Amino acid sequence: MTSDAVRRLADKYRLKTGDQVPQPPPRAETTPAVKRRSRRSPEWTRTFEALQPAAVYIAGYAAPVPRGFADNRGVWPIRIGITTRWVDSLTKEMDRHQPVHWMGVWFRVWTLSFESAGQLAFAVANSIADMLEPGSQGGEDPLSQMHREIVRWVRAEKLRNAFLDLGPDFDLEQINTQAVVRDLALADPQTAEENREQHFRIVRRKFELAIHHLAGDLCIQAWDGEAFDAYIDGLVRQQNARVIGQRPRR
């Protein structure tokens, strides 16, 4: 069928052909920084592999989620783990394109060795257990038995990629998350989504800063992803300068 015939047929049934349909906006041009992160030099990769670093990651849902129908309390499960891969493959494995609740890696804190990452990860879980322990936030928690089990589980070093429930009221500065979620439910959908994302960014950033402070208390060198990328770049430049300096002069 010719293009003219297709156009006449579309006009007859009041349809649009492919050239009449609005085209999607052009994709934003990739910035130099993004290109550099996506295509790393062989020297960068070799330096990273020779260094054998490891990162503590925090992964989970972006907000408390219900355990089932009519569950007003909800849970906030997160996972504390260690990764040695620079590329984040965990988010894709965890999220699996869930239509309702996003799940993935919140952030990663890089260290220079697997041992340092393990020490930091256990310290993070230990600190969370202290916060969840009955009486730590004033008064006896009605779910104190569950909290005791979490504390016992963490104290026994059973941090095996299982999920730890932070609870709907968890926040590093005692923010009333339950009230925030309730207010979001009363707001219009667009405003609620924007506020929810903003709240998640605040909680995530506070959590990341707290882990960096904890690493400092343990005398463990720690970097976020961007800073560690720059650190590897600096090592590569030092190696290149050393090689150039060792070349015989003619």
N, C-alpha and C positions, 0 to 999 in steps of 0.2 A: 504494500500500500504506500502510495506516494505521500509526501508531506502535505500537499494540498488536500488530498483526500482525508487525511487525518484531521486537518484543521476544519474542514467542512463537517466532518462527523462530530467533532468536539463542539462546534458552534450549534449544531442541531440539537444536541443534548445539554447545551449550556455548561460545558466542561472546559477546562483549561489544558492546553498542551504543555509539555515540559518547558518550552521557551517562554511561556506566559506565567509560570509559577514563580513567585518571589524567591530569589536565591538567598541562601544563608549568608550572613556577614562574613567577610574574609577572616581567617584565623589570625590572631595577633602574632606579629613577628616575634620570634624568639630572641630574647636579649642575649648579649655576649656572655653574661654570667650564667644563664641557663644553658647555653651551648657548652660552656666550659664544664659545667657539672654533669651534663649528659654524655659528653665525649671526653673522657679523661685520657691523658697521655700515657703511653706505656711506662714512662718513668714514674708517674704518680702511682700507677697500679703496682709496679714492682716494689716501690717504697712502702706502700700500704701493706702488701703481703709480707714483706720482710719484717715490718714492725709488729705484725700480729696483734693488733689492738682488739678490744672488745667493748661493747656498749651495753649499758643497762637500759632496757626499754620499758616503758609503761604503756600498756595497751588495754583497750576496753571500749565500753560505750561512751558516748559523749554526754550522757545525762542518765539519771535514774530511770529504770525501765520496770514495768509491772511483771511480776512472776506469772500472772494469769489474769483471767477475766475478773474484774471488780477488785483488783488488788490496789488499794489506795496507798499502801506504804511504799512498795517497790523495792528494788535492789539496785546497787550501782557496782556491778562486777568489773574488776580490773585484773590484769595479769602483769606480774613483774617477772621479767626474764632477761636473758643475756643473748646477744647476737654478735657474730663476728663478720657478718656480711654488710658491706657498705650499702648496697641496694636494698630498699625496703620491700621484701617479698611477703612480710607477715600480714600487712593490711589486706592484701588481695586474698590470702588464705582465710583470714578471719571474717572479712565482711561478706564475701560471696554474693555481692549485689543484693543485700537484704533490702526489701522495699520500704521498711518502716524505720528501723533503728540502724544507724551507722555504727560499725565497729572497726577499729583499727588501731594503729600505733599512734599514741599521743605525741611522744617525743622520744629521743634517744640521748643518753649521756655517755660520751666516749671516754674510755680510759686506755692506758697503754698496755694492759695485759688482761688475760682472762681471770687471773687470780684477783686483780684489783676490782674488776667488774663484779665478780662473785661476792667479794667482801662488801662492796657498796650495795649490791642488790639485797643481800641479807640484812644490812643495816636499815635499808628503806622499809623492808617488810617488818622488821622489828619495831621501827618507829610507828608504823601504821597500827601494829598490834597494841602498842602502848596507848595510842589515841582511842582505840576501840575497846580497851579494857574497861570493865564496869567501874563506875565512879570517877573515871578520868575526865569526864565532861560534866560532873556534878550530878549527884543523885544516882539511884539504881536504875539501870536501863531495863525495860521489860524484856529485852532480848539478851539479857546478860549471859544466859546459858550458851547461846550461839556465839557471843563474843568470847567467852571462855574457850570454846572449842577452837576459834580462830587463833587466839593467843597460844593455846597449846600446840596447834598445828605449826605456827610460825616458829615457836621456840624450839620445836623438834627438828627444825631445818628441813621441813618437807615442802620446800618451795620447788615444785616439780611442774611448772607451767599450768598449775591449777588457777582458778579464779578466786580472788579475794573480794568479799562484799564490803564496800566502803559504807554502805547504808545511805539512805536518801539525804541525811542531814550532814554528810561529811563535807568539810571544807577546812582548809588550812588555817583560816581565821574565824572559824565558827560561823560562817555565813549560813543563814537559815535557808538551805536549799529547798526544803519542802515548801516554804512560803513562796519562794521564787517560782517553783513549778506551778503552784496554785495560781499565782498571778498571771503566769504565761497562759494558762488554760482559759482565763477570763478575757484575755486580750484578743484582738483580731488576729487571724492566722499569720498575716505577713509580719506584723509587729512582734508576735510571739516567737516566730522563727528567728527574727533578727536578734531579739533579746536572748533567746536560748543560745544562739551561736556566740554572742558576746560573753555570756556567762561562762560558757565552756572554755573560751579563750583565756578568760581571767583565771579560772581554776587550773587549767593546764599550765599556764605560765607560772603561777604561784608554786605549783607542784614541782615544776622543773627547777625553779630557783632554790626551793627547799632541798632538793637532791644535790645541787651544786654546793650549797652550804654544808650539807652533811659530808660530801666528799672532802671539802676543806677541813672539816673537823677530824676526818680520818687520815689526813695528809695524803690524799689520793688526787693526782692531777686529773682534771676532768674538763671536757669541752662539749659544747653543743655541736650540731652537725656542721654549721657554717664555719665555726672557729677551728674545728678539727680539719676540715678541708683546707683552710688556710695554713694550718700547721704542717700538713703534709706537703703543701706547695713550698713552704719555707725549707723543708728538708731537701726537697728536690733541687731547689736553687743552690743550697749549700753544696750538695753533691756535684752539681754541674760546675760550680765555681772551683771546687777542689780539683776536678778533672782538668779544667782549663789551666789551673795553676801548675799542675804536674806535667803538662805537655812540654817537651824540650823546645827551647827557643832556637830558631834558625839564624 
